[in-house]
Amino acid sequence: MARFFVPQEAVCGNRIHICGEDVNHITKVLRMREGDTLTVCDGCRGDYFCKLVSLDKKEVIAEILEKTENGSEPPCEITLYQGMPKGSKLDYIVQKCVEIGVCRIVPMVTERVVKGGDAKRERLSKIALEAAKQSGRGIVPEIGETLPFSEAVKKAAEADMALFPYECEKENSLKNALRGKTPKTVSVLIGPEGGFSDGERAMAEEGGLLVVTLGSRILRTETAGPVTVGNILYEIEG
């Protein structure tokens, strides 16, 4: 069934007012008509099963038939601090991590970031929105402003659990770090193509982050984020 997100103020009594690009998608792409049904989410875990009652070029109005609480959100909020990759890899990382269940993605500048990386928030936010629709999310994950590594470490340390996957770590596994834990908030820092430097590892440890290994194989930056988020939710969701 078609799924759309609206701001909370678009929900007025038993009606929802849908505006913007979604109007064209509903009327021109999906060719929906009065009486057709769809699901609308308010971005705060509220799902509304609706019937279309009015459609024009500027606005679509839907009547609420039933409201339910979205059940797809994980029990912990994961923020991914992603070292800026080359080309369009960040698009892929955003799409896949949103599908898996991340709450927030913050691009990050590290020592080994290659110039030419792109972190345009407007485009990435649209990718996050489409991935949230496709995967049935109850929120649209936020794309944060790009941060320098030092600031990302400080922000990450505010979470209940802050993880620093590092390819040179051999002892402390992600699984062991998560075993028996039920954090409400988790931060993860992922390096760019060249990985993190030894100095960045030291800064992360001094800042209170837990250095972990993701296993014996070295993952590409566009693989490491989705794998880490997926494994965290596997352990915590049970």
C-alpha positions in Angstrom: 0.0 0.0 0.0 1.2 3.5 -0.8 2.8 5.3 2.2 3.5 9.0 2.7 4.9 11.2 5.4 3.4 14.5 6.5 4.2 17.0 9.2 2.1 16.7 12.4 0.3 20.0 11.6 -1.1 18.5 8.4 -3.3 16.2 10.6 -6.5 18.2 11.3 -9.2 16.4 13.2 -10.1 13.4 11.0 -8.5 14.8 7.9 -4.9 14.9 6.6 -3.8 17.5 4.1 -1.1 16.3 1.8 0.8 19.0 -0.2 4.1 19.4 -2.2 5.7 16.8 -4.4 3.5 14.0 -3.0 0.4 15.5 -4.7 1.9 14.8 -8.1 3.0 11.4 -7.1 -0.5 10.5 -5.8 -2.4 12.0 -8.8 0.0 11.5 -11.7 2.3 8.6 -10.9 0.0 6.4 -8.8 -3.1 7.7 -10.5 -5.1 7.4 -7.3 -8.7 8.6 -7.2 -11.3 9.5 -4.5 -12.1 6.4 -2.4 -8.6 4.9 -2.8 -6.8 4.1 0.4 -3.3 4.8 1.6 -1.2 5.0 4.7 0.1 8.3 6.0 2.7 8.7 8.8 3.1 11.8 10.9 6.9 11.2 11.4 6.4 10.6 15.1 5.4 6.9 14.9 1.8 7.6 14.2 0.3 5.7 11.2 -3.0 6.6 9.7 -5.0 4.4 7.4 -6.9 6.8 5.1 -9.3 7.2 2.3 -8.9 9.9 -0.3 -11.7 12.4 -0.3 -10.4 15.2 -2.4 -7.7 15.7 -5.0 -6.5 18.7 -7.0 -3.3 20.1 -8.4 -2.2 21.7 -5.1 -3.5 19.5 -2.3 -4.8 16.0 -1.6 -7.2 15.5 1.4 -7.5 12.1 3.1 -10.0 11.0 5.7 -8.6 9.1 8.6 -10.2 5.7 9.0 -7.9 4.3 11.6 -4.8 5.4 13.6 -2.2 2.9 14.9 1.2 3.2 16.4 4.0 2.3 14.0 5.7 -0.9 15.1 8.8 -0.8 12.9 11.1 1.5 15.0 13.9 -0.2 17.0 14.1 -0.1 20.8 17.3 2.0 20.6 18.2 5.1 18.6 21.4 4.7 16.6 23.3 7.6 15.3 25.9 6.9 12.6 28.8 9.3 12.2 30.1 8.5 8.7 33.5 9.5 7.5 32.9 11.2 4.1 33.4 8.7 1.3 34.2 9.4 -2.3 31.5 10.0 -5.0 28.0 8.9 -4.4 28.7 6.3 -1.8 27.1 8.4 1.0 23.8 8.1 -0.9 24.0 4.3 -0.7 25.0 4.4 3.0 22.0 6.6 3.9 19.6 4.5 1.9 20.6 1.2 3.4 21.1 2.4 7.0 17.7 4.0 7.0 16.1 0.8 5.7 17.9 -1.2 8.5 16.8 1.1 11.3 19.3 4.0 11.9 17.8 7.1 13.6 20.3 9.7 12.5 23.3 10.0 10.1 26.0 12.6 10.5 28.6 13.1 7.8 32.1 13.5 9.4 35.4 14.9 8.2 38.5 12.8 9.3 42.2 12.9 8.5 41.9 10.5 5.5 38.8 12.0 3.9 39.4 12.4 0.2 38.5 15.8 -1.2 35.5 15.8 -3.5 33.1 14.0 -1.1 29.6 15.3 -1.1 27.3 15.8 1.8 24.4 17.9 0.5 21.8 17.6 3.2 18.8 18.3 1.0 19.5 15.5 -1.4 20.5 13.1 1.4 17.3 14.0 3.3 15.2 13.1 0.2 17.0 9.7 0.0 16.3 9.1 3.7 12.6 10.0 3.1 12.2 7.6 0.2 14.0 4.8 2.2 11.7 5.5 5.2 8.6 5.2 3.0 9.9 2.0 1.4 10.8 0.3 4.6 7.7 1.3 6.6 9.5 3.5 9.1 7.7 5.5 11.7 10.1 8.4 11.5 12.2 10.0 8.8 15.8 9.7 10.0 17.7 13.0 10.3 20.7 14.0 8.2 22.9 16.1 10.5 25.3 18.8 9.6 28.8 17.7 8.6 31.1 17.7 11.7 34.9 17.5 12.2 36.1 14.3 13.8 36.9 15.9 17.2 33.3 17.3 17.5 31.8 14.0 16.3 33.7 12.2 19.1 32.3 14.6 21.7 28.7 14.3 20.4 29.0 10.5 20.1 30.2 10.2 23.7 26.8 11.5 24.9 25.0 8.3 23.9 24.5 5.4 26.3 27.0 3.4 24.2 29.5 4.9 21.8 31.3 2.5 19.5 34.5 3.0 17.4 35.0 0.1 14.9 38.7 0.0 14.1 40.4 -2.4 11.7 43.5 -2.8 13.9 41.5 -3.8 16.9 41.9 -7.6 17.5 40.4 -8.4 20.9 37.1 -6.6 21.7 34.4 -7.7 19.3 31.2 -5.8 18.5 29.3 -8.9 19.8 31.0 -8.9 23.1 30.5 -5.2 23.5 26.8 -5.5 23.0 26.2 -8.8 24.9 23.7 -8.3 27.7 23.4 -4.6 27.1 20.1 -2.7 26.4 21.2 0.9 25.6 18.5 3.4 24.6 21.0 5.4 22.5 24.0 4.1 20.5 26.6 6.1 18.5 28.8 4.5 15.9 31.8 6.2 14.1 32.8 4.7 10.7 35.9 5.9 8.9 36.2 6.8 5.2 38.0 4.8 2.5 41.4 5.1 4.2 40.1 4.2 7.6 40.9 6.0 10.9 44.4 7.0 11.9 46.2 5.9 15.1 45.8 9.4 16.4 42.1 9.3 15.8 41.8 6.0 17.6 43.6 7.6 20.6 41.3 10.6 20.5 38.3 8.3 20.4 39.5 6.3 23.4 40.3 9.4 25.4 36.8 10.7 24.6 35.2 7.6 26.1 34.4 5.6 22.9 34.7 1.9 22.9 37.0 0.5 20.3 35.7 -2.7 18.7 36.5 -5.0 15.8 33.9 -6.0 13.2 35.7 -9.3 12.5 38.7 -10.6 10.6 37.7 -9.1 7.3 38.2 -5.5 6.4 35.0 -3.9 5.1 34.6 -1.1 2.7 33.3 2.1 4.2 30.0 1.8 2.4 29.7 -1.8 3.9 30.8 -1.1 7.4 28.0 1.2 8.4 25.1 -1.0 7.3 26.8 -4.1 8.7 27.4 -2.4 12.1 23.9 -1.0 12.4 22.4 -4.4 11.4 24.5 -6.3 14.0 23.6 -3.8 16.7 19.9 -4.2 16.1 20.2 -8.0 15.8 21.7 -8.1 19.3 19.5 -5.6 20.9 16.2 -6.5 19.3 16.8 -10.2 19.9 
